[in-house]
Amino acid sequence: MDTATTPRVAVIGAGYWGPNLARNFAASPEWTLVAVCDRDEARASKLAAAVGHVDVETSVDELLARDDLDAVAIATPAATHHPLTLAALRAGKHVVVEKPIADSIEKAQEMVDEAKRRGLVLMTDHTFCYTPVVAKIRELIENGDLGDILFVDSVRINLGLVQPDVDVFWDLAPHDLSILDFVLPGGLKPEYVAAHGGDPIGAGKACVGHLVLPIGDGAVASVHVNWLSPTKVRQMTIGGSRRTLIWDDLNPVQRLSVFDRGVTLESQSATELDGDAKAAAKVSYRLGDTWSPALPEREALREMVNEFAAAIREGRPARTDGEAGLRVLRVLEEATATMNGARA
């Protein structure tokens, strides 16, 4: 690809997520959207017309054989990510793929290795990592505003949809895990993962689940996911030694709040006390101000597609590259293994 020209991209998959990708590629000055590909020609044609009457393809092989194509965006079921990504990479195309990057670590690792071998960009569409609020959370942690991270509690619950091919962990938890991988120094590298899932409606898969993993220095992150809740909650709390933040994604007025409140363990102990009394004497509670950072309004997917173009142009890994997708996948696989072991 001539890096002085605008890269040309096609979207594979015109179902649920594909239209969002196609719309943002079509609207971005960093890209030229040339085609939409789907086995359902009517569905592909409808999307192609909606985003500017681009070409319609029903064969991935024919699409990848085009010489006017530099990259593809894959928005298809997780089980298809591996073969589609490998085919695209072997055709010399850069790839951005919907989460999760694949349905197994072995397949994802092959995808990452293939991209490295060919010098191509492989990017995972961890969309939340491109939102202004997550960018601000990362900034607050990097700048030390929160201090040392003590805990993370994340809740992502709603009523449905029960997915036909994955359980609630694989459906909802990738969002929270990708955010943690992005904002925590060093990313997600837990020593172990503990997962507990329930299937109270007999769906044949976990519909309610809790995921717990250490994030270093005694800190722990917990993720609660649920398809059966009558109310929708999207909330993450990150507690630090200096401040604690709460992100309520469903609150349009005050999405992010930072609290100067917390628990402090005094360095000097009460020498005249021992046991529980001594431990209690070392703890003090801090009550301070609460403030809400100003957040710009911009679409996360627009930022994501622009980052994809920048990574290609600059010959560097994308912000949420294949390795990021692999780290999230490791946690999901460990969660599955933990539950299977618990049932044995």
N, C-alpha and C positions, 0 to 999 in steps of 0.2 A: 504493500500500500504506500502511495505517495503521501507522506505525513503533511504535506502542504495543502492537501485537498481534504474536503469533508468526508469522513468515512461513511460507507454505505452499509445499511443494516436491514435485516429482515427479522420479523417476529414469527416464531414457530409456536403455534397454539393460539387459537382465537376464542378460547372459552372464557373462563372467569377472569384471569389475570392478564391475558394477552391484550385485550383492548386498552387496559391502562398503560401497558408498556408502549403499544403502538401509538397511542395518543401523545405520549411524552416524547418519543423519538421523532414523531412528525412535527411537533411544536418546537423542538430544540434546534437552534442554529448550528449546534455542534455536529448534527447528523443529517444524513439523507436517507429517509425510509424508502426502500425500493420494493418491498414485497411483504405480503402476509401469507403464511403457509399453514394449512389445516387440511386434514383428510375430508372434512365436511366443506365442500366447495361453496355451498350457499352461505354458511357461516363466515368463511374467509372472505367471500365477496362483499358481504354486508360490512364487515370491518374495514376492508380495503377502501370501500367507497366513503366510509365515514371519516377516514384519515387522509383523504386526498386522492382517491382513485389510483392507488399504487397497484402493482402487479399482484395477481393471485396465483399461488402455487398449491398443488395438492400432493406433490411428491417431494419428500425431503431430499432424496438423491438428486432430483433435477434442480432443486433450489441450490444445493451446495455445489453443483457443477457450474453455476453461473460465474462468469468472470467479472461481473459488475457488483460483487458482494464482498465486503471486508469482514463483516461480523454478523452474529445471530444472537437473538435473545430467545431463550427457551422457556416457555410457560406451559408446560405439560405435566402430567402426573409424575410423581417422584420416581416411579419404577422405570420411566423412559429417559430420565436425565442422563444416565450413564451412556447408553448407546447413541443417543442424539449428540451429546457433547463430544464423544470420541470421534464420531463421523465428521462433525464440524471442524474439530481441531485438525484431523487428518486431511481435511480439504483446505487447510490453511486459513481458517476463519477464527477470529477472536470470539469468545463466548461469554455471555452473562446468563446465568441459569437461576431460575426461581428456587427458593428454599423449600425443603432441605436440598443440599447440593446433590445428594444421591440417596439411595435406600440402604447403603452399607458402607462401612469404612473402606473395605477393599476396593470397591468401585470408585469411591471418591478419590482415594489415593492414586488410582490409575489415571483418573482424569487430571489431577494436579501434576503428576509426573509427565503426562503427555504434553500438557501445555508448556511446562518448563523445557522439555526436550525440543519443542518446536519454536520456542521464543514467542509464544502467543499469550495474550491476556485471558485468564480464566477468572471470572468474577462471580461472586454469589450475591444475589439480589436480597440482601438483608436491609430492606427498605427503611426500617425504623432508625438505622444508623445514620440516615441522611436527613432526619428531622431536626429542626432548630432546637427542640427541647433536649434531644439526646446529645447534640453537639455541645449544648450548654452544660449538661451534666458531666460530660467528659472534661470540659474546661475547668469546672469547679473542682473535680477530683485531681486533675493534673496540677492545678495551681495551689493545691493544699488547703483550699477553703474548708473542706470537710474534715481535714486531718487524716488520721489513719482510719481505714474502713473497718468497721466493727461488725456490721451485718447488712444483709439485703433481704427484704421481703417483697415478693412480687405476686400479684394476684391478677389472673386473666381468666375471668369466668363469664359465661353467658348461656343462653338457651339455644343449643344446637350450633351448627349442624353436625350430626353424627356422621363422620366420614366413612365411606365404604372400604377404603384401603389402608387407613392408618388409625392409630388410637389417639386419645386426646393429647398425650405427650408429644407425639410427632406432628400433630396438627397445630397446637397452640404454643407449646414451650419453645420452639425455635425462635420466636420473636423475642422472648425474654432472654434466652441464652445468647442470642446474637448481640443484644444490647449490652449484656454483662461483658461479653468478650470484647466489645468495642470500648467501653468506658473504664474497665478495670486495668490497671497497669499490668502489662504482660499477658493480658487476655485470659481465657479460660484454660486452666491447666490443673484441674482438681485431682487430688490423690485418690479419691474415691467418689462414687455417686450412690446415694440411697434414694430409692423410689418406691412409692406405695400407690397402687392404682386400684380402683373399684369399678365393677360393672353391675350396678344394682338393677339395670333394666334388661339384662340379658342380651346385650348387643354383640357379645362375643369378643369384646375388646374393652380396655379401660376407658371409661367415660368421665371419671373423676380421678384426679391424681395430685400427689404431693412429691416434689423433687427437692432433695437437700444435697448440697455439695460444699466442701470447704473452699475458701478463697484466699487462704494464707494467714499466718500469724494468729490462728485461733478464730478468725472470722468465718462466718458461714452465710451462704445464700440459700433461700428457700423459695420455691416457685410453686404456686397453687394454680392448677388448671382444671376446668370444669365445663362440660357441655350441658349440664342439667340445671344450672342456676336460672331462676326466673328473672333475675336482675343481671345487668351487664356491668362488670367492674373491670377497669384497666388502671391499675395503680401499682406503683413501685416506690418503696421506701428504702433509702440508702442512709444508714446511720454511720456517722464518723465520730472521732474523738473530739472534734471541735464543733461540728454542726451536723445536722441531719436534714436531708431533703425528701420531699414527697412529690412525686409526679402523678397527677391525676389526669390521665389523657382524655377523659370525658368532660373535664371542666374547661370550657372555652375562655373563661374570664381569668382564672388563676390556675393555669396548668401546672406550674412549678412553684413550690414554696420551699424556702430555706429557713430552718429553725435553729436559732442559737440556744438550743436546749439539749440537755443530755446528762449523762452520769460521769462523774470524775472519780477515779481511784487515787486517793491521796498518797503521795510518796512516803510520808511519815506515818508510822503506825502508832497507835496508843499503847505504849509499852506496858502500862499497868493492866491492860485487858488481855484476854486470851480467847481462843476459840471463835465462836460465832460473834461474840460481842466485839472482838478485835477487828474482824472482817467488816462488820457493820460500821465501825467507827472510821474506817478508811474510805467510805463511800460518801460522796457529796453530790447534790443535784444542782444543775445549772439551769436557770430560767432567764432567757434573754429575748431579743427581738425576733420577729418573723418578717421576712421580706420575699418579694416575688420578682425575679429577674425579668427584664423586658425581652421578649422573644420576637424575632422577625417572622413574617408570614411568607413562607415559600413552600412549594410542593416537594415532598421528599423524593418522589420518583423523578422529578426534573433534575434534582441534584444528583441522583444516582446515575442517570443516563449521561449526564455531563462528566461525572467522574470516570465512567467507562471510557468515554472519548479521550479524556485527559491521560488516562493510564496508557492507552494505545499510542497516543501522540508522543508521550514522554518516555515510552519504553520502560515502564515501571509497574510493580504490582498495584492493583486497585486497592482502595481503602478497605473493602471487604472482599478480599481475594479468595482463591480456592482454599488456602490454608485456613482462613477464618471459617469457611464452610465446613472444613474437616474437623476443626476443634469443636464446633457445635454438634456435629454428627457423632463424635466420640462420646459426648455426654448422653445423647439420645440412645446410642447403642448400649452404653453402660446401664442406663435406666431400664431398658428392656431386659437386659441380662439379670439385673437385680430382681425385677419382678418375677421373671421366669424361675429364678433360683428360689425365691420365696414361696412359689407355688409347688415346687418339687417335693 
